[in-house]
Amino acid sequence: MVNGRAGKFTKLRKLLQMTVSCQPTDTRSLVPVAVRTLPAGEHLPVDVYRRTEEGQAILLLAKDRPLRSKDIDQLLMRGVDAVYVAADEAGRLREWFIEKIVRDESRVPAARFALLRDAMKRPFHEAFRHNSVDRIVPVCHDFGTGLTDIVRGSGVRFTDLSSAMANDASCFTHATNVATCSLLLATEMGTGGRRELAAIAQGALLHDFGKRLVQNKPPQERSPGGRANRDAIREHPTRGFQALCRRADFPWDALMMVYQHHERHDGNGYPVGLAGREIHPWARMCAIVNGFDGFRRHRSNQAPLDENTILAQLDCETGKRFDEELMQCWKSVVTRKR
């Protein structure tokens, strides 16, 4: 009799699970997750949803249940490159991913970097699409923490990561590269512990955030004709500062990277015209790697420049645009071999 009741209970439980899996949820409360970044066999800490052709969101996998390799393969074969999690649980998934995957030192640094980049690309774009600082800052905090855990690993060099660093023209790629290079340079300079490095990464990821605010200005507020792009460039550090300066979760030193990364060593930069040691050291680091990645990025109809050529170009600006000591350190980071 007990076995019979147990059997009925098991059937009832399975029926309830099937019923739950067929109930749609509000699609407005979901954020996308790249399927390729989901680790097979792991028990995910959140519910995972899929979208139907009609736009409904259906529970695909309940939390704490493993996602099988064949499930991932089937999704990809059907052309499904993203699944969804509840927006209020996205931070929990990112933290779990960093703890479980990014800090797994059995994986080579380039593989961990690529996985983290691919996992953060959709949340980054979603946050920027909504222009919500409340979304953007936590995403960049988690992303910066993950990058820090990779770069702080023993013996990680620029050459370990450069092959995995994309060179396209997207703002996500540029932000990722500037953050990664900032961490490598800060580590070379002997900058503090994990929290400080994570703040550097966070500032670097958002160094150009003000550009979006300038580009989204109403037409009547934009400058006319060919001056628009130039004015946007010169205004974006101030707009980024204004958007982030009142947030308790965005460190002041990181804010200086946003505000001062276009100041020049000779005092001819903007928005203030600071010179030399007046410029925050994190902003001076950001200026160098920002210039470096600018040369590395996709050049339409032109062959990409090799790293030695880029360093030579930057070196011509040392003492004028860039801090000499930091520039020498960055050259060491890029050229060092194992």
N, C-alpha and C positions, 0 to 999 in steps of 0.2 A: 504493500500500500504506500509505503514511504517512497519507494522507487517510482510508483505511478505518479504521486504528487510532484516529485522532483522532475519527472519527465514533462508533466504539464507546465510546471513553472519555467522550465527551459524553453519550451515552445512559445509560451507567452512572452518571455523576455526577448526572444528572437523576433517575434511579431512586432513588439513595441519598438525594437531597434529599426526594423524595416519601415515602420510608420514614421518615425522621426526622420529617417533619411529621405523621405519623400516630401517633407514640409519645406516650402521655400522660405527664405529670409529676405530682409530688405536689402536690395542690391546697393542702395546708397551708403550703407554702413560697412561696405567691404573694400578691401584694398588687394591688389594683385600680388601674386608671388610667382616667380619664374619656376616652371616645372623642373627644369634641368638642375636647379640648385637644391631640390628636395632629396635628402639622403635616404636611399632604400634601406628598409629594415629597421629604421629608427622609430621610436614612439614619439610622435609630434605632440607638443604641449598644448595645441589649439585645434579647434575644429577647422576642417578644410572644406571649401565649397567649390562647385563648378557652376558655370553659367550654361543654361540651355539656349537653344537657338531663339527662343522667344524672349530671352533676357532674364528669365528667372534664375535665382541662385538656389541650388539644391545641395544639401549636405553630401559630400563625397566621402569623407573620412572623419569619424569622431576622434576627439583628442585621446591621447594615450594608446592609440592603436597604430601598429606599424604600417607604413606604406610599402607595398611590395614592389620589387623591380619590374615585374610584369605589368603592374598598374601604371607605373611611370612610362614604360615603353608603349603601352596602349594609348595613353594620352597623347604622347608625341606622334605616334603613327596616325592618330586622328586629327593632327594639326592643332592640338591644344597646347599652347606654349605657356599658359598661365592658369593657375587656380587662384582661389581667393580665401582670405581670412577676415574675420571681423576687425574693423579699424581699431577698436579698443583693445584687441589682443595682438596687434601687429608688433608692438614693442616687445611683448613677451616672446614672440617667435624670433625676432631679431636677436634678443639676448641669448636665447637657447642656441641659435645658429652659431653665434660667436663663440659661446662656451664649448659647444660640441664639435664644431667643424673647424672654425678659424684657429682655435688654440690647439688643434691636433697636430703636434709637431712631427708625427710620423709622415705627414704630407709635406712635400717640398714647398718652399715659400711661394714660388710662382703659381702653383696649383691652388694654394689657399687664397692667394691674392685674387686669382681669376674667379674663384667661387664666390668670394666676398663681393667683388665688383658686380658680378652678374646677379647676385642676390639683392644688392642694394639699388640697382639701376631703376627698377620699377617703382619702389617706394620714393626714391629721389625725384623721379619725373612726376609722380602723382602729387607729391607735396608742392613742387614748384608750379605744377599746372593750376593748383588751387590758390597759389600765392599766399598760403597760410603759414605765417611764421610759427604758429603753434604746432604745425605738422613738421615744418622744415627743420627746426632746431633739434627735436628729439631724434629724427632720422639721421642727421649729420653727427649727432653725439654718438649714436650706436655705430655708425659707419667709421667715424674717427677712432673709436675704441678698438674696433676690429683691425683697422690698419695699424694701429699702435702695437697690438699683440703680434702682428706679423713682423713688423720692422724691428721690434725689440728682440726678436729671436737671435740667438747667438750666431754670429758670423753672417748675417744677412747683408748682402751688398747690392749696390745699384744694378750690377750685372745680373743678379739673381731675379730681379723683378722687371728689368727693362724690356725683356722679350714679351712679357705678358701685358705691358702697358700699351694701350691702343693709341693711335695717332690721328684719329678722326677729328672733325671740327665741332663735335657736340659739346655743350656746356658741361654735361656729366663727365665726359672723358677728361676735359681740361681740369675740372675741379678735383677729380680723383688723382690725376697725375701730379697736380700741384701739392695736394695733401701728402701723397706718398713721398715726393721729393723733399718736401719740408721736413718730414719726419726723419728721412735719411740724413739731411743736413744738420738737423737739431741733435741727432744722436752723435754725429761726428763732432759736434761742438761740445758734447758732454752735458747737454740739457737734461734736467732732472728725471723724475720717475714717470710711471705710467700715466698718472692723472695729468701731469703737465704736458706730456707728449700728446695725449688724447685731446687736450685743449688746443694745441697747435694744429692738429689735424682738423678739428672742428672749425677753427678760424680759416684755414686754408680752403676747406670745402665751400665755405660761404664768402670767400674773398670777393667774388664778383656778383653777389646777390643783388646789389643795388642796380645792376644793369637791367634786371627784369623790371624793377620799379620804374626806371626811366622809360624803358620801352613801352610800358603799359600806361603811360600818362595819356590823358585825353588829347586829341589832336590839337586843340586850341592852346595847349600848354607846351607843345613841342616847338623846337626852333625851326625856322623855315629853311628850305632848300638843303644845300650840302653841309650846312652847319649842324644838322641834327645828330649825325653820328659822332662828330667831335664833341659836341656838348654832352651827349650821353656818356661818352668815355670820361669826361672830366667831372661829371656830376655823380657818377655811380658810387664812389667811395662814401660821399656824404649821405646819399640816400640809404645805402646799406647800414651805415652807422646809426642813422635815425631809426631804422626799423628794428635794430637789435639792441640798442643801448639801454633800454629799460628792462631787459630780461634778466632775471636772477640766475637762469640756467645757461647763460652765455657769458663766459669769463671775460673780464676786462682786457686782459692781454690778447685774447683771441679777437676781440673787437678792434684792437689797434691794427691787426692784420687787415681787417676789412677796410679800415679808415685810412691807413697810411701806406698801403702796398704800392702806390704810385708816387710816393715822395722819392726824391733823388738825393744821393749823397752830396751833390754840389748845391742843393737848395733850389733847384729849378723844377721841382716836381709839383704835384697838386694832391690834395685840395688846399693845403696851407702853405707849402713852400718851406718845410722843415729841412734841416741839413745835418749830415753826419750823425753824431750820437743823440741828436734831438729825436731822431726817428726810433721807434721801438725796435729792439733787436729781432723780434719775431716778424715784424713788417719788413725789415731789411732782408731776412731770409726769404720771405715770401716773394719779394721783388725779384730776387735772383732766379728762383725756380720757376716763377711765373714767366720771366723772359726766356728761360731755357725751354720750357714746354711750348711757348709760343713759336719757337723755331722748329720744334719737333712735330708740331701738328700738321695735319694734312695740308699740302700745298697744291692747289689745283694746277694741272698742266706743268708741274715742275717736279723734278726728282727730289726726294727727301734729303735733307742735309744729314751728314754723319755727325756723331757726337763731338768729335774733335774739332770739326769746322764750327759747330755751334759754340763750343767753349771759346774758340778764338774770336768769334764775333762778340761774345759777351765780355771777353777780356779787354776789348777795345774801349768798353764803357766803364771799366773798373776805375774807381776814383772820381768818376763823374756821375754815373747813374747808380753804381753799385759800391757797397762796402768792400774794401780791398781784402781784409782778413777773411770775411765770409766767402768771398769769391774764390780765394785760394783753397779754402776748405771744400767748397763745392767741386772744384776741379779734382781734388783728391778723391772725393766720393765717386765721381763718374769714372775716373780712369783707374781706380784701384782694381787689381785682379786678385784672385785667390792665391 
